Amino acid sequence: MVLRPFLHQEPIGISYLFGCGGRATCAVVDPVGDIDTYVTSARQLSMRIGFVIDTHVHADHVSIGPGLAEMAGAQYVLSAKADVAGPFMALEDGDVLPLGNVEAKVLETPGHTPEHICLLVTDKTRADEPWFVLTGHTLMIGDLGRTELATSAEEGARNLYRSAQRLLALPEYVEVLPGAYAGSVCGRRLSGKTFSTIGFEKRYNKAFQVADEDQFVAGMLADVAPDAAHIRNVNARRAA
């Protein structure tokens, strides 16, 4: 297994390159910034980028995913529910992306956005059980993602509650690799720490602990960002 995180400041986020060193094939998740960063990293690792994946359509920036995929000769990947103009490889819940001895299973986790997916990653050379989950802006360290940035806050909160139950059901040892950290507009009480485990978040992430759906929704609606509409409008203009 090869795993390389990339931490970004503008916008605040985390991208990942992961894959199978033995078979020299990898994927890039939620790329931000300079396309050459990922191409160069893959080259230095003697790996080929097979897939470029966005966990969701981002509210705070325009993805470089399509450009990176074109430069690398890779497939650009999104949820089948994504509403975007350009071509992409559409994934459904339960689909598996093969990366040599590594595989990434798609979990549909709507809420932060309607088309959000997480990726449950297994290294078959180590075990048949999953090793880590790339959670994008669904589950971050210390909180769950906002729900008002790309849908109505209440509808998103109800979807996010159900998505959180899927993640809560994962084994506690599974590592959580999120798409953002403290300072991102996509969360509220985010930690500056950039990784955790399902077990630790079950114990200490307050949003992850709420067992009642209506209580969860009320909590999400009580802390809606005042600039959410502005963020959506700016992103729409940039994407146009």
Secondary structure by P-SEA (a helix, b strand, c coil): cbbbbbbbcccccccbbbbbcccccccccccccccaaaaaaaaaacccccbbbbcccccccccaaaaaaaaacbbbbcccccccccccccccccbbbbcccbbbbbbbccccccbbbbbbbbccccccccccccccccccccbbbbccccccaaaaaaaaaaaaaaaaaccccbbbbbcccccccccccccccccccaaaaaccccccccccaaaaaaaaaaccccaaaaaaaaaaaaac
